Amino acid sequence: MAAELHVELVAADRSVWSGEATLVIARTTSGDIGVMPGHQPLLGVLESGPVTIKTAAGTVVAAVHGGFISFADDKLSLLAEIAELADEIDVQRAERALERAKSEADAAAERRADVRLRAVTGVH
């Protein structure tokens, strides 16, 4: 069994993150899933939520909004509609977006802003 798996996190408009990891945790329609090297092949639908990627150098967190997860032969692909790394997120802007979405009763926008803030704060 390999000690690491190759991860590709891709959004509709760009490649977000690529590299080697020891563990990836993502939210699917079936619940949260952790994928490690040697995991059984899988194909699933991603729910909006933070994705945590554990590497030898540390942890990478991204806010992901919809898409698919696929794993086979120690290669994990996360194909998201929208994805951004936690360190790319402007916290104040996300907080304003959350408040605006709540005041407008826009559940989808509220969920996106909430996921962005959870990715930054590490609250899953």
C-alpha positions as CSV (number, residue, x, y, z in Angstrom):
1,M,0.0,0.0,0.0
2,A,1.3,3.5,-0.9
3,A,2.0,5.9,1.9
4,E,0.4,8.8,0.0
5,L,-2.3,9.4,-2.6
6,H,-2.2,11.9,-5.4
7,V,-4.9,14.6,-5.1
8,E,-6.3,16.9,-7.8
9,L,-8.8,19.5,-6.6
10,V,-10.3,21.2,-9.7
11,A,-13.0,23.9,-9.9
12,A,-15.0,24.6,-13.1
13,D,-12.7,27.5,-13.9
14,R,-9.3,26.4,-12.6
15,S,-7.0,23.9,-10.9
16,V,-7.2,24.7,-7.2
17,W,-4.7,22.3,-5.6
18,S,-2.6,19.3,-6.7
19,G,-0.2,17.2,-4.7
20,E,0.4,14.3,-2.5
21,A,-1.6,13.6,0.7
22,T,-2.0,11.1,3.4
23,L,-5.7,11.7,4.1
24,V,-8.6,13.7,2.5
25,I,-11.9,14.3,4.2
26,A,-14.8,15.5,2.2
27,R,-18.6,15.7,2.5
28,T,-20.7,13.7,0.1
29,T,-24.4,13.1,-0.2
30,S,-23.9,9.9,1.8
31,G,-22.0,11.8,4.6
32,D,-18.4,12.7,5.4
33,I,-15.8,10.4,3.9
34,G,-12.1,10.0,4.7
35,V,-9.9,8.7,1.9
36,M,-6.4,7.3,2.6
37,P,-4.0,5.5,0.4
38,G,-5.3,2.0,-0.5
39,H,-9.0,3.0,-0.1
40,Q,-11.5,1.1,-2.1
41,P,-12.4,2.8,-5.5
42,L,-15.3,5.2,-5.1
43,L,-17.4,7.7,-7.0
44,G,-19.6,10.1,-5.2
45,V,-21.4,13.4,-5.3
46,L,-19.9,16.2,-3.2
47,E,-22.0,18.3,-0.9
48,S,-21.0,21.9,-0.1
49,G,-18.6,21.8,2.7
50,P,-14.9,22.1,3.7
51,V,-12.5,19.6,2.2
52,T,-9.5,18.8,4.4
53,I,-6.3,17.6,2.8
54,K,-3.6,16.3,5.1
55,T,-0.1,16.4,3.7
56,A,3.4,15.6,5.0
57,A,3.9,19.4,5.2
58,G,0.6,20.3,7.0
59,T,-3.1,20.7,6.2
60,V,-4.8,22.3,3.3
61,V,-8.5,23.3,3.6
62,A,-10.8,24.3,0.8
63,A,-14.4,25.4,0.6
64,V,-16.1,23.2,-2.0
65,H,-19.5,23.8,-3.4
66,G,-20.9,20.7,-5.3
67,G,-19.3,18.4,-7.7
68,F,-17.9,14.9,-7.7
69,I,-15.3,12.8,-5.9
70,S,-13.5,9.9,-7.6
71,F,-10.8,7.6,-6.3
72,A,-9.0,4.7,-7.9
73,D,-5.3,3.5,-7.9
74,D,-4.3,6.0,-5.2
75,K,-5.5,8.9,-7.3
76,L,-8.2,11.1,-5.9
77,S,-10.1,13.7,-8.0
78,L,-12.3,16.3,-6.5
79,L,-14.2,18.0,-9.4
80,A,-16.1,20.9,-7.9
81,E,-18.5,23.5,-9.3
82,I,-16.8,26.1,-7.1
83,A,-13.7,25.7,-4.9
84,E,-11.3,28.0,-3.1
85,L,-8.5,27.5,-0.7
86,A,-9.1,28.7,2.9
87,D,-6.1,31.2,2.5
88,E,-7.8,32.7,-0.5
89,I,-11.0,33.6,1.4
90,D,-11.6,37.1,2.5
91,V,-13.2,36.5,6.0
92,Q,-14.8,40.0,6.3
93,R,-16.3,39.7,2.8
94,A,-17.6,36.2,3.6
95,E,-19.2,37.5,6.9
96,R,-20.9,40.3,5.0
97,A,-22.2,37.8,2.4
98,L,-23.5,35.6,5.2
99,E,-25.4,38.5,6.8
100,R,-26.8,39.7,3.4
101,A,-27.9,36.1,2.6
102,K,-29.7,35.8,5.9
103,S,-31.4,39.1,5.6
104,E,-32.6,38.2,2.0
105,A,-33.5,34.6,3.1
106,D,-31.3,33.3,0.3
107,A,-30.6,29.8,1.6
108,A,-28.1,28.9,-1.2
109,A,-26.0,32.0,-0.7
110,E,-26.2,31.5,3.1
111,R,-24.8,28.0,2.7
112,R,-22.0,29.1,0.4
113,A,-20.9,31.9,2.8
114,D,-21.2,29.5,5.8
115,V,-19.0,26.9,4.1
116,R,-16.4,29.6,3.2
117,L,-16.2,30.7,6.8
118,R,-16.0,27.1,8.1
119,A,-13.1,26.4,5.8
120,V,-11.2,29.4,7.2
121,T,-12.0,28.7,10.9
122,G,-11.5,25.0,10.7
123,V,-15.1,24.3,12.0
124,H,-16.5,21.4,10.0
